[in-house]
């Protein structure tokens, strides 16, 4: 039975990959005006796909035909060597560092956590750029080449891509293990073991590491998913001719399908074996306190939901009460300085961008040639270095970097926030159907189906789907700018909605397993009442944290797409003998980092430094909000305390107690007086 389920889930994953592979050709040939052509093309490709004679690697502008598997196999092995070596290196260092960090003093441990929080907010592109800059600096200054900076023909780069790709997985797993080990040491059995005289080293190796291993393996799935997307960028920056290079070179449905299936198959069976090993020690799933016999019929659930929706007396609803409740909740969160600072950053920056666009009509200053004071001597040509003629310098065509950053802020930040909100909001609706409208078997099937997304690099899938929409052809764009923006929002939202739905659905299931849910049912509370009064307040903080995480992920996807000249709103291309670099129509930030590779080799670091800094500050501002929400929740449950409030109370108590005790304040009492 388990083998049959594995075959079914694998087949569903293959079918999903085939659906993705056909989409770019459908958009380029037919477009959304003829949606039925997609299914016709899908059927034709399925017939072609099952014929081994059709497995051919086609190269545009070339009449030659090559074996598909023979062409892709060596690049696939090259990519997997880099990926698995990086994961092995990163995970090994994370285990060693997590083990050693537990013997540090408490203050040093807090400093390590702060450093990890900062490193976690650094995008992979920044890490790759800094590593490559360091190697180039050593080569130019000391004539020392520690590692090969990039692959060239038969000289393949291994060490530097592996080290670069291993850094962020190491940081993520190191932080997760520190938190899990800290939680494990707070449990009662550790106190009992210490009372028996067992040393901390023995407890850590024999008991703690063994207990956190299942949860650690679960977290590695998310880390590997992020590493897959990072490898897509690492191969580009270090000129690695791996599997992604051949996908982009051919970009036919057959090449896309074969490449994604090879990636999917590897990780699918690895995690299936891991799940099979963990299932032996996993406890049986708890049933929620809600009634099972009728609750999990989706049709009946939707009918009852529609019935209660129609019975709402809309005229009697007073919007002031929910608005006031929302305002009080936001005000309570804004008291935390981290939430206030992070929110203020986004509000101020987006407002400045909108005001500048309205007042200056998106004007960008340009300077072709800058002369000295004599008017004849050339001082600089594009790209101009800061601070003259522009504070942050200019790009290769002389346009001011500062103006483009200000104009693009509203597109990058606002639409990033919008996509993150849609992912969470639609995921909440899907989570309600998952927790309230599906039984345990259906939930298990949905979890396994959504879990297949972890086996494909998200940035690569987004590139495959968006390339025919955002890239300008010689005849112009196939869609208007509004249509391109809407389609990109829809695609980047739908890709993650299954995961957010299952995640929030599982959070709701945990709440429904509490005893107070049964009490609410006994007192006559319906499902809508339970969701609105009990479930939603408990998962609201988790939703806020998830919103911040999704926003950071969207920004990283923007950066990845920008490296491959796919810019938000569309990529403006020029055709002819002399071609200008691809430009972003909206000046959003990812369009300003398309020349990163050229900037690294030419030494014009300001072309990407300011843009990457803007992305980093935005990510760090959202991290501030996430940490602030966690602090507020931990303060409510008593895990941590409001230090400022405690200090203020102590000062007030100290100021109020001016009573000083000395010998003059005592009086001797004799027996007669005592009587």
Secondary structure as UniProt FT lines:
FT   HELIX           2..29
FT   HELIX           32..34
FT   HELIX           36..49
FT   HELIX           52..54
FT   STRAND          56..58
FT   TURN            60..61
FT   STRAND          65..67
FT   HELIX           68..101
FT   TURN            102..103
FT   HELIX           106..120
FT   HELIX           124..142
FT   TURN            153..154
FT   HELIX           159..185
FT   HELIX           188..195
FT   TURN            196..197
FT   HELIX           200..202
FT   HELIX           203..208
FT   HELIX           209..237
FT   TURN            238..239
FT   HELIX           243..250
FT   HELIX           253..279
FT   TURN            280..281
FT   TURN            293..296
FT   HELIX           298..310
FT   HELIX           314..316
FT   HELIX           319..334
FT   HELIX           337..360
FT   TURN            361..362
FT   STRAND          369..371
FT   TURN            373..374
FT   STRAND          378..381
FT   TURN            386..387
FT   TURN            391..392
FT   TURN            396..397
FT   STRAND          399..400
FT   HELIX           401..409
FT   HELIX           410..414
FT   HELIX           415..437
FT   HELIX           440..451
FT   HELIX           452..455
FT   HELIX           458..470
FT   TURN            474..475
FT   HELIX           481..512
FT   HELIX           515..522
FT   TURN            523..524
FT   HELIX           527..530
FT   HELIX           531..535
FT   HELIX           536..563
FT   TURN            564..565
FT   TURN            568..569
FT   STRAND          571..572
FT   STRAND          583..584
FT   HELIX           589..592
FT   TURN            594..595
FT   HELIX           596..602
FT   HELIX           606..637
FT   HELIX           643..656
FT   HELIX           663..665
FT   HELIX           671..674
//
